[in-house]
Amino acid sequence: MIQKYLLAISFIMICVAAFVSPVYALSENEWFQTNEGMDGGVINDIIFNPQNSNVLYAATKNGLYITENGGEFWFQANKGLTDYHVNHIAINPHMPEQIYVATKREGVFRSNDGGSSWQVKNNGLEELDVLTIEIDSLEPSIIFAVTKHQLYKSIDYGESWNPVREIYALEGSFQIRHAIKDGNLSVWFYSDGTRAFYKSIDCGETWEMFFDNAWGSIKNIEVEKTNSDRIYLLDTHWFFRSEDGGYTWFKHDTVFMFDKLTINQNDTSLIYAIKGNEIFKSKNYGDDFIAYGSSPGIFPLKKMLIHPQDQECLYVTSNGFGIQKTEDNGENWVEVNKNIHAHEIVSLTYDSRKTNTIYAATSSGWIYISTNQGESWQLLTTALSRRRITDIAISSQDTPVIFVTIGTEMTHSKLFRSLDGGETWEIVEPSRIFASHAIRIDPTSSTTVYVGTDRKSIIKSVNLGDDWTFYEMPPSAFGWISDLAINPQNPETIYVAGQFYYFKSENGGSDWEELPIYVSYPHYGCIVIDPINTNIVYALGYDGVFKSHDHGNTWKLFIRREDIGVANKLAYDPGTESLYISIDTGGVFISPASGESLLDISSGLMRLKTNTLLDNTSVPGSVFVGTDGGGVYRTKGFKLENLIYLPMIHNHE
């Protein structure tokens, strides 16, 4: 009788479960890189293997990459790294399988097997944002590591570190160089970006200051590896050379204000100089310079690497194309980025008619398109290169109309439009606008476009940008507009987030009311609306995430900053009724709409900073993230499961 009773209850529970809302359970906290075809990006450092010039190493924010064929194909070598943001690389010249990397947040790592695996080496380091690292070529057990406030030294291959000199180094300005005098004396130099540089002949025990009468801040210092007396220096105005170790200087009379110098260490009369996106060459120790071949592209160059056996072969890096190579003295350049995924993705969006189609905009102005939910990408356009895109929106037409907002440019910021799917571009914004930021398409009318500007105003077009109407924000609005959200069921209701404020309009922008959200500190706000229950609105600010259940009339703190850190973006997944929150310092959290739990799903992103979030409409519980130097990642997602609990049935015989 009891067994029949339990079976009846079980049958009823199964029937009820067939009609109730499903319960979502996280299957695996796993991230995938979805970057196929999106090669290149930001390269922080590049270096040859000292014994095999076909092998090169490239440092990116997405880890270390290695090529074994001169750059034709690269592979990641990150096993054991807990921070993928690699600032600098150093290789033991006597044992090239021993490699060191300096990382942004986790200090120094060492590999003893050519990069196949890594071990952290931070004993004694009090700061873990290591800017650069340099090895003594005479005695490779001696290594210097630089942080923003301290110069550290190791005498045991990085096993332990000791501070040797307090410094103040701005990121990107500090340089440390090693050279040899008379074949047997190690000489060290460093510059911290001020008007002086320092020299040590006793491995950092004492330092002598030089050149404190420079015209401007020192940008670059280079030394001949085997002749420490010959030093080259660039400051913000002039180009100098010393032949006696820094005691006297010759100022070169050149019209060029170079950015960086590189010495051909095999023929030290050859000096190469970078100015913007151009390269110059001197054959007489810098006395005269001539243009070197053709320009590799329009992006400013960061670093140059000279092939140790073939002086006609050079590699250059930039923040746009990644790595380029010439084998004919700069007459022709080819990209050698295959499988390097290091783009800074600033915005992701769908084509609303074709939800398999995603657009990705980079900080360098390139736009990629994927027609298979991010499985692979094609470069759509480079026409906006060197313009920092802040947002991208697609008006779904027979031929998609693309809008791009530009936040920073060399002159004025603009709003661009393409009517032919990205082939050609034109400026469409009114002249009154200095800079445009957030851009949204009305979800019920694909010809209606809203743009937030830096002048406390919204501009609106109902004909795809041919004409515009200005809607001024109230006087209490201060700073530029960072986000817009349009109610998908009532598009006359618009929400606006700024640096210090949140507003709502219920008549398409004609009138505005300030929302009662507490702002303790300026922050780039963000707003998302639950597309199913539009009563529910989420707003992100410096103090955390706020939630409203009544169209924004009242708000409560939903997630505190103390629990997650400073957040920068939100995305809502209606399939699982969950909110995604990305963090300024790197990482993503997820919370159900009920707020009952908060889950850190950052593992696998390796602390990559997230610039943008996009709900994966094809997979419940999956989200795309555009990262700051690692391209696009996505989560595996949630398993959709009806969780049914059956009572135990015992067989009484």
Secondary structure as UniProt FT lines:
FT   HELIX           2..17
FT   TURN            18..19
FT   STRAND          23..26
FT   STRAND          31..33
FT   TURN            36..37
FT   STRAND          40..41
FT   STRAND          45..49
FT   TURN            50..51
FT   STRAND          52..60
FT   TURN            61..62
FT   STRAND          63..67
FT   TURN            70..71
FT   STRAND          74..76
FT   TURN            79..80
FT   STRAND          86..91
FT   TURN            96..97
FT   STRAND          99..103
FT   STRAND          108..111
FT   TURN            114..115
FT   STRAND          119..120
FT   TURN            123..124
FT   STRAND          132..135
FT   TURN            140..141
FT   STRAND          143..146
FT   STRAND          150..154
FT   TURN            157..158
FT   STRAND          162..166
FT   TURN            171..173
FT   STRAND          175..181
FT   TURN            182..184
FT   STRAND          185..191
FT   STRAND          197..200
FT   TURN            203..204
FT   STRAND          208..210
FT   TURN            212..213
FT   STRAND          218..224
FT   TURN            225..226
FT   STRAND          227..235
FT   STRAND          239..242
FT   TURN            245..246
FT   STRAND          250..252
FT   STRAND          260..263
FT   TURN            265..266
FT   TURN            268..269
FT   STRAND          271..275
FT   TURN            276..277
FT   STRAND          278..282
FT   TURN            285..286
FT   STRAND          290..291
FT   STRAND          301..306
FT   TURN            311..312
FT   STRAND          314..318
FT   STRAND          323..326
FT   TURN            329..330
FT   STRAND          334..335
FT   TURN            338..339
FT   STRAND          341..342
FT   STRAND          344..351
FT   TURN            352..353
FT   STRAND          354..362
FT   TURN            363..364
FT   STRAND          367..370
FT   TURN            373..374
FT   STRAND          378..381
FT   TURN            383..386
FT   STRAND          388..395
FT   STRAND          401..408
FT   STRAND          415..418
FT   TURN            421..422
FT   STRAND          426..427
FT   TURN            431..432
FT   STRAND          436..441
FT   TURN            443..444
FT   TURN            446..447
FT   STRAND          449..453
FT   STRAND          457..461
FT   TURN            464..465
FT   STRAND          469..472
FT   TURN            475..476
FT   STRAND          481..486
FT   TURN            491..492
FT   STRAND          494..498
FT   STRAND          502..505
FT   TURN            508..509
FT   STRAND          513..514
FT   STRAND          526..529
FT   TURN            534..535
FT   STRAND          537..541
FT   TURN            542..543
FT   STRAND          544..548
FT   TURN            551..552
FT   STRAND          556..560
FT   HELIX           561..564
FT   STRAND          567..573
FT   TURN            574..577
FT   STRAND          578..583
FT   TURN            584..585
FT   STRAND          588..592
FT   TURN            593..594
FT   STRAND          599..600
FT   TURN            603..604
FT   TURN            606..607
FT   STRAND          610..615
FT   TURN            617..618
FT   TURN            620..621
FT   STRAND          623..628
FT   STRAND          632..635
FT   STRAND          638..641
//
